């Protein structure tokens, strides 16, 4: 008889089961509190820090000025043509992430990632309003929406929404003068883009931090899938000493005489995990190495008189040593190895080059663009004239008088369009485009070439700073 039944394929997705982590105390939890306060403080306070930039700019210490296409960071000013500074910082950030991951696993995810920081804040608010894990579980399982449940949920959601609004509001303050924009927002006179940005960030913060917490880390973030290439058996990461904890049991006297491990299967490590995983099942993609399970397990081990460290930061390469009764290798031997030293060297080299470039750059910058249509003009007296657009950048906070001159193998002479002189004033902290005519007298150019080298100099007549740009002079004078 043929079985006509068809096996139902398993579902790739399951409905999210809300996670209610239990409150825990310990050294790692305290470290996370400190880092949360520090990172949130930087994010919310930085736009309000003032820095005197003169009469023509906003006095904001950190500002991404899109209108003038510049980035200000305290005394540092990055212009559009200096984007290599931003690129260098991004490369350093990537190498830093590789370095910390190879040494300490997903330490960034567990302590400093914005998703982790804001989720911690949302859970803290949730715990203040609804109570600790058991109280929140009871409220979640309560099917009847009575006045108490409605009041608690609305209070929590309003608090989350205000945090999201503060997050979006702080973000837009980085792009314009914070006090001015705040006044405009309160008067409902700000640009619609500001309100739209705040609305989008408010909504995403509210949803990501309140309802999609661990799902963002598991499904949306690509880093859990990349981290495997950064880690090896010498990487220190949160793990369970299975050889010591198994077989797990309650240690009751009436039970069998079979010796049990140190794990009493109390589920404390699972109950405090914000990702809802069991670290005793081994390394998992969902683990963000926040180390809260270490605090919970150490607390239980202390209470039952067992050695701490059943769950701990450890390296897989030390497992065999520990099983045989030997001490694990020193922490420094795991951190200072070839991979981490290569990352550190690259990170330091890029940082050093950026610092050098920052200090050697000039306050005056010039670019020269030859006008190609036409490439040159022959005047009535036989003089060959080339036209250039010279872009002068004044990075100081005062107007500067620049003298423009030309040098080359030929006796060139120069004229500024619209001026009888070879000097021009560039306003403070701005860019000016000046059309410049360079001319070669009759018979001065070589007869065997249509192109000659020429160098255009710009000198600050106030302090003597100079800059130049090499270009070419087109044309040939008949001999």
Secondary structure, DSSP 8 states (H G I E B T S, - for coil): -----------S-------------SHHHHHHHHHHHHHHHHHHHGGG-B----TTS--BSEEEETTTTEEEETTEEEEGGGTHHHHHHHHHHHHHHHHHHHHHSSHHHHHT-HHHHHHHHHHHHHHHHH-SHHHHHHHHH--S--HHHHHHHHHHHHHHHHHHHHHHHHHHHTTS-HHHHHHHHHTT-S-HHHHHHHHHHHHHHHHHHHTSHHHIIIII-SHHHHHHHH--TT--EEEE-HHHH-S-----TTS-SS---S-----HHHHT-TT---GGG---TT-----HHHHHHHHHHHHTT--S-SEEEE-GGGHHHHHTT-----HHHHHSSHHHHHHHHHHHHHHHHHHHHHHH--SEEEEEEE--SSS-EE-TTS-EEEEEEEEEEE-SSS-EEEEEEEEESS--EEEETT-SSSEEEE-TTEEEEEEEEEEE-TT-S-TT-SEEEEEEEEEETTT--EEEEEEEEE-----
